[in-house]
Amino acid sequence: MQPCGAPLSKRMRAGESLEVTAHRTIHEELASVLKVDDVKEKVQIVEGTCKRKVYEMQSQAYPGLRSRCVMHTVDAYVEGLSRGISARRQRSSGIATMS
């Protein structure tokens, strides 16, 4: 379980688009709260809000091995959430996060 206010996060699946990952993440994390089987009805990703950030770091476990992570952030409206809760999506080559 994630702490209150922490971003939702999921790894992307091979060939999965940002939108599909966002819907899957919201479904897996919030479907019971939203009380729907298909969250696509309740989620609207805001066009033009995608931001990209690349992280490169040295592996602590394997000296000399570099890791590269590409994160994308998008804003989304999720119908049925309490006021004040925003849905923001971060996508990575390996990690996806929502807050």
C-alpha positions, 0 to 999 in steps of 0.5 A, spaced: 500 500 500 502 506 498 502 512 503 496 517 502 498 522 497 503 518 494 503 518 486 500 511 483 506 507 480 506 501 475 511 499 470 509 499 463 508 493 459 512 492 452 508 496 446 503 499 451 502 506 450 502 512 455 494 512 455 493 505 456 498 505 461 494 510 465 488 507 464 491 500 467 494 504 473 488 507 475 483 501 474 488 497 478 489 502 483 482 506 484 477 501 480 474 499 487 473 507 489 470 509 482 466 503 482 466 501 475 469 496 471 472 500 465 475 506 468 476 509 461 469 512 462 471 516 468 478 518 465 480 524 461 487 525 459 489 532 458 492 534 451 498 538 451 500 536 458 505 531 457 512 532 459 518 528 458 524 527 463 530 522 462 534 520 468 541 516 468 544 513 474 550 509 475 548 502 478 550 501 485 549 493 485 553 493 478 559 498 478 560 501 471 553 499 469 549 505 467 541 505 467 537 510 463 530 511 465 525 516 461 519 518 465 513 522 462 508 526 466 501 527 464 495 530 467 488 527 467 481 528 470 478 522 474 471 523 475 468 520 481 475 522 485 474 527 491 475 534 490 482 536 491 485 530 488 489 530 481 491 525 477 498 526 474 501 520 470 508 519 469 511 514 464 518 511 464 521 505 460 520 501 466 516 505 471 509 509 471 507 513 476 500 517 478 499 523 483 
